[in-house]
Amino acid sequence: MRTLTIEILNQMNFTRLYTLGRLEKTIDAEWDTQPTGFSNTIRWNAGHIYVTLEYFVHLVDKEYEIVNAEWIPLFVRGSSPAIWEGDIPSNEEMVVALTEQTARLKEVLSGKIEEPLENPIDFGNHTIKTIGALILFAIWHEGLHTGIIDGLNRATVN
């Protein structure tokens, strides 16, 4: 495995450990609080991190079966806890899923980081052309939502 691959996968793991640390600081009752000025909740942001990475890995490996695919409608971009119906994953289920995800995905992604994407992805004027670049984007994306989780934690402190 090349050094770049190892570094990207290690960064994915480091980012996830940071996210889990923010979630550990969350008071159970606050997972579903939506303070004024925030468009979603801690649970939504944690779930969004999870389903986005699952989706990205499925994009690069069509044989990869998304784990907890039933969560996608709850946490996909544009969804909202205000309209949730049915079974919503518990705090514990969410933390377990996030904890197990990176080790599982490291196995799937190992040896593929430097491969080109079959279909490059455009985000505005930025084009992602390789699997490694997509994972780097996912790491940035997770950091963004972890920052929101941190902000929600601060906003909900009584």
C-alpha positions, 0 to 999 in steps of 0.5 A: 500500500502506498504512503498516500493511501495510508495517510488518507485512510489514517486521516479518515480514521482520525476525523472519525475519532474526533467526530465520535469525541464530539458525540460523546460530549452530547447529552442524550436529551440534546440529540434531537434539539434544534436551536434557532439558527440551526437547520438540523439536529445533532442526530441528523448531522451524525446520520448525514456523515454516516450515509454520505460516506456509505454513498461515496464508497458505493459510488466507487465500488458498485459491489459495496452494499450500503450498510443501514441503507434504510437510513438514507431517506432520513439523513440525505441532503435536503432531509429534515428531522421535522418530517421523519416518520418510522424508526429513527436510529437511537444514539447508541445505534448511531455511535456503533455504526459510526465506530464500525464504519471506518474500519470496514471502509478501510478494507474496501478502499485499500488499494483503490485510493489512486484509481480514477473515478469512473465518472468525475464529480463536479462540485461547483467549479471543483471536479473530483477525479480520483477515489482518493480525492473523493475520500478527502472530500468526505473527510472535509465534509465530515469535519464541516458537520462535526463543527456543526455538532460542536456548535449544537452542543454549545447552543444546547447547554443549559 
